[in-house]
Amino acid sequence: MITSDYIILGAGASGLMLAYRMSQDAFFNDKLILIIDKDKNKGNDRTWCYWEEGTGEWDHILHKSWSNIFFGSNTFSKTIAISPFNYKMIRSEKFYKSLWDSISLKPNIKFVEDSVNSFTEIENGVQVITKKERYFGAKLFNSLPNPEVYKSQKKYPVLQQHFLGWFVKTREDCFDDSVATFMDFKVEQNGNTRFMYVLPSDKRTALFEYTLFSKKLLQHVDYEDAIKDYLSEKGIVNYEIIEKEKGSIPMTSFKFSKLNSKHILNIGTAGGWTKTSTGYTFKNASKKTKNLVLFLKKEKNLSKFHKKTKYWFYDLIFLDVLASHNEDGASLFSSMFKKANTKTIFKFLDEESSLFEDLKIILSVPPKRFIQAFFKRLF
């Protein structure tokens, strides 16, 4: 059995961010850290976006950023200047390379290319069994999701943010690359919350992503047909598809923190770090890995890392409404963007808003469904 101080399962965004932050802090220089994943070179398997005020930690690897966003629906449409915020986009290949370049300089951090079969907490740490070996770690950080833990319960609704994206290149200038389409609900809703998400890299290249917040996934052809129809409506006919991506992100208020223990902490999507009401994970992972490194320098019991906030309850009520009335998603988001300041919305979704700002957001959405959901949870 190979023994280490820390084991990180999964070299995706959250696992790699944690390893990177450890590599940058001298406190961990004498600690043996293992990163276990079946793949090290994942390529451009993800596109991450987030909004941020001013300059930020990851600006040196940005693929693109925008100071204007477009929100569209049948009841409200507007191009919105979001300064001092920018909407930022990162392609995963550049992100992975940048972090691995730093991590690889540390001889105490080792990558293990292997598949994880199981992990078990024992008296003074955690035992991990992989396809090839057995490992022991004093602490384990798991970013490998187990959907059964939230799908098997009924207390909290489970939706998926599921999407299919085409990176499209045109022969002529077709795109305004100063504006990112944040949400365009002017697509057929068909009883769900459906929108198009458009991120132009330049005047001839853009990512078109057909996205749903709903319980069930579609057939592959349904996503592609929706993108074809949207491109056709925009008069874009001479194009080639240069890349595709597809994903499904869980949206649930299930208490992932209950899965943590003294020696095991679930991180990333596996730890409930995905923002329940939006499906955004990257910025949350960035903030939480920073906090986690500070925590590890003071505290030994990993079950104490999670802190419950008011936003968990806000997200729970919002998800209750979307789960019961999925067809209302477009009208809910439209009302919010019409009545509330976008900067206030961003602060609220970043979980950095004041109670007064919370009230502004709460008052911006139609009250009936939320009052019903609130009292149902209360009693």
N, C-alpha and C positions, 0 to 999 in steps of 0.2 A: 504494500500500500504506500502511495506517495503522499507525503504530508506537507501542508502549506498553511499559511496564516489566513489567506482569503481565497475563496474560489468565486469566480464570476461565471455564471452559466449564460451563454449567449453573447455574441459579439456584434449585436445590432446597435442601434443608437444609444439606448440607456446603458447597456453593459460596457460599450466602448467609451462612452462619456465618463463613466465612473472610473474605469481603468486609467483614462487620460488624466483625470483630476488627481488620482492617486500618484501618477507619475510626476506630477508637477509639485507635489508636496513632500518635503524632506522627511516628514513624520513617517512615511511609508517606505523609506529607502532600505530599511533592514527587514522588511516584511516580504515573504515569498507570496506572490500573487499569481494565481493560475486563471487564465481565460479559456474556457472550454466551449468549442463550437465545431460543428461538422464542416463549416466553410469559413475561411478567413477572407478570401477575396470575393465579396458579394456583388461588386460592380454597381451599376445604377439600378438597384432594385427598389429604391424609394425616392420619392420627391417630398421634401418637407417644406412647409410654409408657416410663417408666423409674423405677427406684427410687432414692431419694436420702436420705441422712441429714441431718436438719435442714432449714434453709432453703437455697435454691439460686439460681443465676443467673437462672433462667427462671421463678421463682415468680410474677412480676407478670403473666405471660400464661397461667398454668395454667387449664385448663378445669375440672379437678377433681383432688382428691387423696384417697387413702384410707390409713388407718393399720392396716387389716385386709385380709387377702386370704384367699380360699377356695381350697383345693386339693382336688380330688375325683377319686376313682377307685373301682373295685370292691373294692380291697384296703385303701385308706387315704383317709379324707376328714377334713378339719379346717379350721375357720376359725382363722387364725393372726394374732395381734397382732404387727406387725412394727416397732413403735417401738424405737429412735429413727428408723427409716426411714419414709418415706412412699412409696406408689406413686403416681406423678404422670402426668397426662394433658395433652397439648397438642394443640389443633386447629391445623392448618397455616395457616389464613387469618390468625389473630391473630398467629402467629409471623412469617409473611412480612411483614405490615404493620408490626409493631414494628421489625424489622430494616431494612426499606426506609426507614422514617421516619428512622433514624439515618444510613444509607448515603447517602441523598439530600441530606444536608446537606454532603457533601464534594464539591466541584467536580472533584476529581481522579479520582473514581470514576464511570465512565460505563456505562450499560446500553445494550446493542445488541440490538435485537429482530431476530433472524436465525436461520437454521438452519445448523448446522455440517456441511459436507461432508467435510472431512478436516483433519488437522494433521500436520505433518512437522517433525522436528527438523533444524535446519541448524547451521552451525558456531557461531554465537554466539547462538542462540535458537531460536524455533519459529515456523513459518509456519502460519497458519490460513486455510483457504479456506472461506468461507461461501457461501450462495446468492447474496448480493448483493455481496460485497467480499472483499478479501484483507487479512490483518492480520499484523503481526509483533509478537511478545512476547519479551522477554528470558527470561521464565519463564512456563510454562503449568501451570495446575492443572485437570485434567480430571475432571469428575464424571459424564460421560456413559458409561454402561456399554456394553461390547461383549461380550455373552454368549458369542460364539464362542471367545474366548480361553480360557475354562475348560471349555466344552462339548466342545471338540475334543481335549482331552487325556484320558488314561486313568489317570494316576498317582494323582490325588486324586478321591474320590467327589464327586458333585454332587447334592445334594438341593435341594428348593425348600420354603421356608415359604410356602405359598399359602393364601389366605383370601378369604372373602367376608363382609362385615359389613352388618347392618341396624341403623340407628338407629330404635328403636321407641318410640312414645309410646302410653301406655295411658290409658283414661278414668278409671281409679281408681288409688289407690296400690297398686303391685304390687312395688316393689323396695326392698330395704334398701340405701340409698345410702351406708352406712358401710362396706360390704364390696365389694371388687372380686374377681370370680372370675378367678383367675390362670390356672388350668388345670382344666377339668372333663373328665376322660377317660371319664365315664360316658355316652359315646355309642358307637355301633357302631364298632369299629376297622377291620373289614374288611381285615385284613392290613397296616394302616398305623399310623402314629402320628397319631391324630386327637383333637382336644379342642375344647371350647367355651370362649370367652373372653367374659366379661360385665362391662361397665363401666357401672354406673348413675350418671348425672349427677344425678338426683334421684329421688323416689319414683315418678315416672311416665315417666321417660325413661332408656333404656339402650341401649348398643351391644352387640349380640350378634354375635360373630364366630366363624364356623366355620373352624377352622385345621387344616392338615395339615403334617407334615414328611414328605415323600415325594419320589420321583423324578418321578412323573407328575401332571399336573393333572387335575382332574375336569371333567365337563360342568357348565356354569353351573347347570343345574337341580338337580344333585346337592347343591351347596352350599346352595341355597335350600330344598330339601326337608329338609335336615338342620336348618336353623334353624327351619323350621315345626314339625318334630317335637319339637324341644327346647322351644319355646315352649308347645306343646300339653301336653307332659309336666309343665311347670311350672304348668299351669292358666291360661296367659295366652292369651286368645282375643279379647278386645276391644282391638285395637291397630291403629295405622296405622304404616306405614313412612315416616318423614319424610326419610330419606337413606340412600344405599347407598355402600359402598366395596368395592374389590376390589384385590388385589395379589398379587405373587409375588416373594419375596426369595431370592436364591441363598444356599445354605449349602454352602460348600466351603472346604477348606484349601489350595486352589490358591495358589501364591506370586505374588500380585498385585504384590509389590515388584519382581519381575523385569521388569515392564513400565515401571518408572520409569527415568529417565536424568538426566543433568546438568541439563537444562533442562525436563524434564517430570515432574510428579508426579500420579499418579492418586489421587483423593480420594473419600470416601464409599463407596458400594457398588462403584464402579468401581475403588477402590483397596484393596478388601478390608477396609474399616472396619466392615463388618457382623460382629457377633460370630457366629462360625461355628456354635456349638452352640445358639444361641437365635434368631438372626435379628434381634436388637436392633441398631440403628445409631445412634439419636439421641444417646445419652450418649457413645458412643465418638467421634462426630463433634465433640461439644462439647469433649471433652478433647484430641483430636488437633489441632483447629484452634488451640486455645490454644498447644499445644506447637509447632505449625508457625510461628506468628508469631514466637515466641522464636527458633526455628531460623533463620528468614529474616534475622534481624538479625545473625547470626553466621556463617552458612555459605552458600556459593553453589551447591554441588553438591547438587541435590535427591535424587539417588540415595542419599545418606547419611542421609536423614530416617528411613527405616524401621529399627526395632530388633526383632530376633527375640527372643521370650520363650518361657518354658516353656509358656505357655498355648496357643501354636500347636500344640505336640505333644499336649497334653491334648485340644484340640478335634479334632485329626486322628484320634486313637484313638476318641473318642466318635462322630465322624461315620462312621468305618469300621464301628462296631457298628451304628449306625442304618441305614446303607446296606445292610448284609448281613442284618440282622434287624429290618426296619422294624416288624414286628409287636410287638417287645419294648419300644417306646418308653414305653407307659403304665406298664409294670412298672418300668422304669429310673427314671423320674421319681418314681413313687410311693415306691420304696425310698429315694431321695435325700431327699424331703421328710419321710418317716417317721423316718429315722434321723439326719439332720443338722439342725443349727440353721439356721433360715431366714436369719438374719443372716450366718452363715458361707457359705451358698449364694450370697447376694447379693455378698459380698466376692469369692468365687471367680469368679463370672460377671463381676464388674467388673474382674477381673485385678488385685486389690489384696490377695490373701490371702498368708499366710505358708506356708512348707512344711508346718508342723504343721496348718494349716487345710486345705491341699491334701489331706493324708493323711486327714483326717476325711471329706472329700467322696469321695475314692477308695474308702474303706472302706464308704461308705454305699450303694454300688451293687453288684448281683450281680457277682462277680468273673470268672466263667467267660468270658463274651464278650470282656471287656476284656483279659484275659490272652492270649486267642487273637489278638486284634487287635494287641496290643503286640508279640508275638513275630513275627507276620507282617510288621509294619513293620520290626522290628529286623533280621530276616534276609532 
